[in-house]
Amino acid sequence: MQAELRSRPHFYTIFLWCLLLSITGYSIYVGFGPPSSQLQDPFEEHED
């Protein structure tokens, strides 16, 4: 029982870190990778 109680918080911590790293990696890929060519800059579209 003791080992189960210790492993559950570790699992949640590792799961949250993996989720955070995955979201960060995907955001960098979309922002700077091949999909970034489809992004539009709203400030460049409406220059005065």
LUMTI-512578 format. One record per atom (N, C-alpha, C): residue number from 1; residue in three letters; atom name; z, x, y. Coordinates in Angstrom, 1 decimal, m for minus. Example, Ala and Ser with C-alpha at 12.3 -4.5 7.8 and 13.67 -1.06 7.14 Angstrom:
! LUMTI-512578
<pt 1; "ALA"; "N"; <7.8; 13.2; m5.7>>
<pt 1; "ALA"; "CA"; <7.8; 12.3; m4.5>>
<pt 1; "ALA"; "C"; <7.8; 13.2; m3.3>>
<pt 2; "SER"; "N"; <7.1; 12.8; m2.2>>
<pt 2; "SER"; "CA"; <7.1; 13.7; m1.1>>
<pt 2; "SER"; "C"; <7.9; 12.9; 0.0>>
This chain:
! LUMTI-512578
<pt 1; "MET"; "N"; <0.0; 0.8; m1.2>>
<pt 1; "MET"; "CA"; <0.0; 0.0; 0.0>>
<pt 1; "MET"; "C"; <0.0; 0.9; 1.3>>
<pt 2; "GLN"; "N"; <0.7; 2.0; 1.2>>
<pt 2; "GLN"; "CA"; <0.8; 2.8; 2.4>>
<pt 2; "GLN"; "C"; <m0.6; 3.4; 2.7>>
<pt 3; "ALA"; "N"; <m1.3; 3.8; 1.7>>
<pt 3; "ALA"; "CA"; <m2.6; 4.5; 2.0>>
<pt 3; "ALA"; "C"; <m3.6; 3.4; 2.5>>
<pt 4; "GLU"; "N"; <m3.5; 2.2; 2.1>>
<pt 4; "GLU"; "CA"; <m4.4; 1.2; 2.6>>
<pt 4; "GLU"; "C"; <m4.1; 0.9; 4.1>>
<pt 5; "LEU"; "N"; <m2.8; 0.9; 4.5>>
<pt 5; "LEU"; "CA"; <m2.5; 0.7; 5.9>>
<pt 5; "LEU"; "C"; <m3.0; 1.8; 6.8>>
<pt 6; "ARG"; "N"; <m2.9; 3.0; 6.3>>
<pt 6; "ARG"; "CA"; <m3.4; 4.2; 7.1>>
<pt 6; "ARG"; "C"; <m4.9; 4.2; 7.2>>
<pt 7; "SER"; "N"; <m5.6; 3.8; 6.1>>
<pt 7; "SER"; "CA"; <m7.0; 3.9; 6.1>>
<pt 7; "SER"; "C"; <m7.7; 2.9; 7.0>>
<pt 8; "ARG"; "N"; <m7.1; 1.7; 7.2>>
<pt 8; "ARG"; "CA"; <m7.7; 0.7; 7.9>>
<pt 8; "ARG"; "C"; <m7.9; 1.1; 9.4>>
<pt 9; "PRO"; "N"; <m6.9; 1.6; 10.1>>
<pt 9; "PRO"; "CA"; <m7.2; 2.1; 11.5>>
<pt 9; "PRO"; "C"; <m8.2; 3.2; 11.6>>
<pt 10; "HIS"; "N"; <m8.2; 4.1; 10.6>>
<pt 10; "HIS"; "CA"; <m9.2; 5.1; 10.5>>
<pt 10; "HIS"; "C"; <m10.6; 4.5; 10.4>>
<pt 11; "PHE"; "N"; <m10.7; 3.5; 9.6>>
<pt 11; "PHE"; "CA"; <m12.0; 2.9; 9.4>>
<pt 11; "PHE"; "C"; <m12.5; 2.3; 10.7>>
<pt 12; "TYR"; "N"; <m11.6; 1.5; 11.4>>
<pt 12; "TYR"; "CA"; <m12.0; 0.9; 12.6>>
<pt 12; "TYR"; "C"; <m12.4; 1.9; 13.7>>
<pt 13; "THR"; "N"; <m11.6; 3.0; 13.7>>
<pt 13; "THR"; "CA"; <m11.9; 4.1; 14.7>>
<pt 13; "THR"; "C"; <m13.3; 4.7; 14.5>>
<pt 14; "ILE"; "N"; <m13.5; 5.0; 13.2>>
<pt 14; "ILE"; "CA"; <m14.8; 5.6; 12.9>>
<pt 14; "ILE"; "C"; <m16.0; 4.7; 13.1>>
<pt 15; "PHE"; "N"; <m15.7; 3.4; 12.8>>
<pt 15; "PHE"; "CA"; <m16.8; 2.4; 13.0>>
<pt 15; "PHE"; "C"; <m17.1; 2.2; 14.5>>
<pt 16; "LEU"; "N"; <m16.1; 2.2; 15.3>>
<pt 16; "LEU"; "CA"; <m16.3; 2.0; 16.7>>
<pt 16; "LEU"; "C"; <m17.0; 3.3; 17.3>>
<pt 17; "TRP"; "N"; <m16.6; 4.5; 16.9>>
<pt 17; "TRP"; "CA"; <m17.3; 5.7; 17.4>>
<pt 17; "TRP"; "C"; <m18.8; 5.7; 16.9>>
<pt 18; "CYS"; "N"; <m19.0; 5.3; 15.7>>
<pt 18; "CYS"; "CA"; <m20.4; 5.2; 15.2>>
<pt 18; "CYS"; "C"; <m21.2; 4.2; 16.0>>
<pt 19; "LEU"; "N"; <m20.6; 3.1; 16.3>>
<pt 19; "LEU"; "CA"; <m21.3; 2.0; 17.1>>
<pt 19; "LEU"; "C"; <m21.6; 2.6; 18.5>>
<pt 20; "LEU"; "N"; <m20.6; 3.2; 19.1>>
<pt 20; "LEU"; "CA"; <m20.8; 3.7; 20.5>>
<pt 20; "LEU"; "C"; <m21.9; 4.8; 20.5>>
<pt 21; "LEU"; "N"; <m21.9; 5.7; 19.5>>
<pt 21; "LEU"; "CA"; <m22.9; 6.7; 19.5>>
<pt 21; "LEU"; "C"; <m24.3; 6.2; 19.2>>
<pt 22; "SER"; "N"; <m24.4; 5.1; 18.4>>
<pt 22; "SER"; "CA"; <m25.7; 4.5; 18.1>>
<pt 22; "SER"; "C"; <m26.2; 3.8; 19.3>>
<pt 23; "ILE"; "N"; <m25.4; 3.1; 20.0>>
<pt 23; "ILE"; "CA"; <m25.9; 2.4; 21.3>>
<pt 23; "ILE"; "C"; <m26.3; 3.5; 22.3>>
<pt 24; "THR"; "N"; <m25.5; 4.6; 22.4>>
<pt 24; "THR"; "CA"; <m25.9; 5.6; 23.4>>
<pt 24; "THR"; "C"; <m27.2; 6.3; 23.0>>
<pt 25; "GLY"; "N"; <m27.3; 6.6; 21.7>>
<pt 25; "GLY"; "CA"; <m28.6; 7.2; 21.3>>
<pt 25; "GLY"; "C"; <m29.8; 6.3; 21.5>>
<pt 26; "TYR"; "N"; <m29.6; 5.1; 21.2>>
<pt 26; "TYR"; "CA"; <m30.7; 4.1; 21.4>>
<pt 26; "TYR"; "C"; <m31.1; 4.0; 22.9>>
<pt 27; "SER"; "N"; <m30.1; 4.0; 23.7>>
<pt 27; "SER"; "CA"; <m30.3; 3.9; 25.2>>
<pt 27; "SER"; "C"; <m31.1; 5.1; 25.7>>
<pt 28; "ILE"; "N"; <m30.7; 6.3; 25.2>>
<pt 28; "ILE"; "CA"; <m31.4; 7.5; 25.6>>
<pt 28; "ILE"; "C"; <m32.8; 7.5; 25.1>>
<pt 29; "TYR"; "N"; <m33.0; 7.0; 23.9>>
<pt 29; "TYR"; "CA"; <m34.4; 6.9; 23.3>>
<pt 29; "TYR"; "C"; <m35.3; 6.0; 24.1>>
<pt 30; "VAL"; "N"; <m34.7; 4.8; 24.5>>
<pt 30; "VAL"; "CA"; <m35.5; 3.9; 25.3>>
<pt 30; "VAL"; "C"; <m35.7; 4.4; 26.7>>
<pt 31; "GLY"; "N"; <m34.8; 5.1; 27.2>>
<pt 31; "GLY"; "CA"; <m34.9; 5.5; 28.6>>
<pt 31; "GLY"; "C"; <m35.8; 6.7; 28.8>>
<pt 32; "PHE"; "N"; <m35.8; 7.6; 27.8>>
<pt 32; "PHE"; "CA"; <m36.5; 8.9; 27.9>>
<pt 32; "PHE"; "C"; <m37.6; 9.1; 26.9>>
<pt 33; "GLY"; "N"; <m37.6; 8.3; 25.8>>
<pt 33; "GLY"; "CA"; <m38.6; 8.5; 24.7>>
<pt 33; "GLY"; "C"; <m39.9; 7.8; 25.0>>
<pt 34; "PRO"; "N"; <m40.7; 7.6; 24.0>>
<pt 34; "PRO"; "CA"; <m42.0; 6.9; 24.1>>
<pt 34; "PRO"; "C"; <m41.9; 5.5; 24.7>>
<pt 35; "PRO"; "N"; <m40.8; 4.7; 24.4>>
<pt 35; "PRO"; "CA"; <m40.8; 3.4; 25.0>>
<pt 35; "PRO"; "C"; <m40.6; 3.4; 26.6>>
<pt 36; "SER"; "N"; <m40.2; 4.5; 27.1>>
<pt 36; "SER"; "CA"; <m40.0; 4.6; 28.6>>
<pt 36; "SER"; "C"; <m41.3; 4.4; 29.4>>
<pt 37; "SER"; "N"; <m42.4; 4.6; 28.8>>
<pt 37; "SER"; "CA"; <m43.7; 4.4; 29.5>>
<pt 37; "SER"; "C"; <m43.9; 2.9; 29.9>>
<pt 38; "GLN"; "N"; <m43.2; 2.0; 29.2>>
<pt 38; "GLN"; "CA"; <m43.3; 0.6; 29.4>>
<pt 38; "GLN"; "C"; <m42.4; 0.1; 30.5>>
<pt 39; "LEU"; "N"; <m41.4; 0.9; 30.9>>
<pt 39; "LEU"; "CA"; <m40.4; 0.5; 31.9>>
<pt 39; "LEU"; "C"; <m41.0; 0.6; 33.2>>
<pt 40; "GLN"; "N"; <m40.6; m0.3; 34.1>>
<pt 40; "GLN"; "CA"; <m41.1; m0.3; 35.5>>
<pt 40; "GLN"; "C"; <m40.0; m0.1; 36.5>>
<pt 41; "ASP"; "N"; <m40.3; 0.6; 37.5>>
<pt 41; "ASP"; "CA"; <m39.3; 0.9; 38.6>>
<pt 41; "ASP"; "C"; <m39.5; m0.1; 39.7>>
<pt 42; "PRO"; "N"; <m38.5; m1.0; 39.9>>
<pt 42; "PRO"; "CA"; <m38.7; m2.1; 40.9>>
<pt 42; "PRO"; "C"; <m38.8; m1.5; 42.3>>
<pt 43; "PHE"; "N"; <m38.2; m0.4; 42.5>>
<pt 43; "PHE"; "CA"; <m38.2; 0.2; 43.9>>
<pt 43; "PHE"; "C"; <m39.6; 0.8; 44.2>>
<pt 44; "GLU"; "N"; <m40.3; 1.3; 43.2>>
<pt 44; "GLU"; "CA"; <m41.7; 1.8; 43.4>>
<pt 44; "GLU"; "C"; <m42.7; 0.6; 43.6>>
<pt 45; "GLU"; "N"; <m42.4; m0.5; 43.0>>
<pt 45; "GLU"; "CA"; <m43.3; m1.7; 43.1>>
<pt 45; "GLU"; "C"; <m43.3; m2.3; 44.5>>
<pt 46; "HIS"; "N"; <m42.2; m2.2; 45.2>>
<pt 46; "HIS"; "CA"; <m42.0; m2.9; 46.5>>
<pt 46; "HIS"; "C"; <m41.7; m1.9; 47.6>>
<pt 47; "GLU"; "N"; <m42.5; m0.8; 47.7>>
<pt 47; "GLU"; "CA"; <m42.4; 0.1; 48.8>>
<pt 47; "GLU"; "C"; <m42.9; m0.4; 50.1>>
<pt 48; "ASP"; "N"; <m42.2; m0.1; 51.1>>
<pt 48; "ASP"; "CA"; <m42.6; m0.6; 52.5>>
<pt 48; "ASP"; "C"; <m43.3; 0.5; 53.2>>
